[in-house]
Amino acid sequence: MIRKRIRFCGQVQGVGFRWRASRAAESYRCTGWCKNEWDGTVLMEIQGEESAIDRVIESIEAGRYVEITKMDVRTIPVIEDERSFYAE
């Protein structure tokens, strides 16, 4: 179990990114959150098995109109009692 904080750059706002992230996270049993930032990026904290997190990101990238040009990824401490994924 790991937790990552990821900042997504590119065409990531107004294209269904957060909706797709929420659905994919639920499918792959990941927890965390994502939100739009003022600078046009999307910030996400996601927790789960590394392979599941990779699949969530692949699902987001497969989305129509989504174009991720850069990801800033950091591993951060796991939140033990987190039970869901939500989009702000």
N, C-alpha and C positions, 0 to 999 in steps of 0.2 A: 504494500500500500504506500503510495507516494502522493504528494500534493504539489501542484505547479501553479505558479502565477505567470500568466501569458498575456502579453500585449500584442494584439493583432493589428497590423497596418495594411493599408490598401483600400479596396472598395469593400468595406466591412459594415458600414452603417446604411440603413434604409434598404437592405437587400435580404432581409429575413435571417440574418446571421444569428441573432439571439434566440429566435424561435427554433431554428435548426439545432443550435447548440443544446438547448433544453431537451428537445426530443431525443437527440443522440445520447446525451448524458444519461437520460432515463433508460434508454435501451441497453446501454453498456454498464449500467449500475454504478455510475460515477456521481459524486456529490460536488457541491460548490455553487458558484454563481458567475454571472457575466453582466456587464453593463457598458453602455456607450459612454465614451469620454468626450470632453469638450473639444479635443483636438482632432476628432474624426476617427480615433482608434477605438477598439473594443478591448476592455480589460476583463480577464477571466481568471478565477481561481478554480481549479478542478482537482478532484481527489479520487483515486481509484488505483487499479492495477495499471502499470505503465502501458501494457498492450491495449487496454480499454481506452485510456486517454488518447493513445495514437489513433484508435478507430474513431473516436469522437471528432478529432481534428480532421481526419480523412472525410468523414461525413459532412462536416461543415464546408470543406474545400470543394466537395462535389456539388454544392448548392449552386443553383442557377444565379448568375449575377455576382456571386461572391468571388472576389479576387484578392487573395492574401499575398502581399508582396514581401512582408517581413514579419517575423515573430521574435519577440524578446522573451525568452523563457528562463525562469528561475525556479529551482526546487526550494520549497518552503516547508515549515513544520506541518505535519498532519493535524487536523482537528478531529479528535477522537469521537465526539458525539454528534457530528454532522450527519444528517439523514436524507437530504434531498439536494436538488439542483434547482436554482431559480434564476430568472433573468429580470433585471431591474429595468 
